[in-house]
Amino acid sequence: MISLDPSPRQFAESLTVCLDPLFDQLYEALTNQLAQDPYIFRIPGDETGAVGFMDTWMSTLREQAAAAGERHGGGEA
């Protein structure tokens, strides 16, 4: 894809097409896990349930990205 020298938008659209099956499979796997165990996406002791789990997950990802940026001299990601 890169050798075709696409615009950033074309590259993003092409990447989306390539990743779409992977994300569909991930969605299906996570949905199946949730159906088998409704408490799988909960943090013990946190009453916010899946929402709290996702908030914690996203916060952790942001923190890790910011830390990686700082280690590589880029500041916040």
C-alpha positions as CSV (number, residue, x, y, z in Angstrom):
1,M,0.0,0.0,0.0
2,I,2.8,2.4,0.8
3,S,4.5,1.8,-2.5
4,L,1.4,3.2,-4.2
5,D,2.0,6.5,-2.4
6,P,-1.6,7.0,-1.2
7,S,-2.9,10.1,0.5
8,P,-3.3,9.8,4.3
9,R,-7.0,9.4,3.8
10,Q,-6.5,6.6,1.2
11,F,-4.0,4.9,3.4
12,A,-6.4,5.0,6.4
13,E,-9.3,3.7,4.3
14,S,-7.1,0.8,2.9
15,L,-5.9,0.0,6.4
16,T,-9.5,-0.1,7.6
17,V,-10.4,-2.6,4.8
18,C,-7.5,-4.8,5.8
19,L,-8.3,-4.7,9.5
20,D,-12.1,-5.0,9.2
21,P,-12.2,-8.8,9.3
22,L,-9.8,-8.8,12.3
23,F,-12.1,-6.4,14.2
24,D,-15.2,-8.4,13.3
25,Q,-13.6,-11.5,14.7
26,L,-12.4,-9.7,17.9
27,Y,-16.0,-8.3,18.4
28,E,-17.4,-11.8,18.0
29,A,-14.9,-13.3,20.4
30,L,-15.5,-10.6,23.0
31,T,-19.3,-10.9,22.6
32,N,-19.1,-14.6,23.1
33,Q,-17.0,-14.2,26.2
34,L,-19.4,-11.7,27.6
35,A,-22.4,-14.0,27.0
36,Q,-20.6,-16.8,28.8
37,D,-19.5,-14.6,31.8
38,P,-21.3,-11.3,32.2
39,Y,-18.8,-10.2,34.8
40,I,-15.7,-10.7,32.7
41,F,-15.3,-7.0,31.9
42,R,-15.6,-5.8,35.5
43,I,-12.9,-4.8,37.9
44,P,-13.4,-6.5,41.3
45,G,-14.7,-4.0,43.8
46,D,-15.6,-1.5,41.1
47,E,-19.4,-0.9,41.0
48,T,-19.3,0.8,37.6
49,G,-19.2,-2.5,35.8
50,A,-18.2,-2.7,32.1
51,V,-18.1,1.1,31.8
52,G,-15.6,1.3,34.6
53,F,-13.5,-1.4,33.0
54,M,-13.4,0.5,29.7
55,D,-12.7,3.8,31.4
56,T,-9.7,2.2,33.2
57,W,-8.6,0.5,30.1
58,M,-8.6,3.7,28.0
59,S,-7.0,5.7,30.7
60,T,-4.2,3.1,31.0
61,L,-3.7,3.1,27.2
62,R,-3.4,6.9,27.2
63,E,-0.9,6.8,30.1
64,Q,1.2,4.2,28.3
65,A,1.2,6.1,25.1
66,A,2.2,9.3,26.9
67,A,5.0,7.5,28.7
68,A,6.2,6.0,25.5
69,G,6.2,9.4,23.9
70,E,8.2,10.8,26.7
71,R,10.8,8.0,26.5
72,H,11.3,8.7,22.9
73,G,11.3,12.5,23.3
74,G,7.9,13.2,21.8
75,G,5.9,14.4,24.7
76,E,2.3,13.4,25.0
77,A,0.9,11.0,22.4
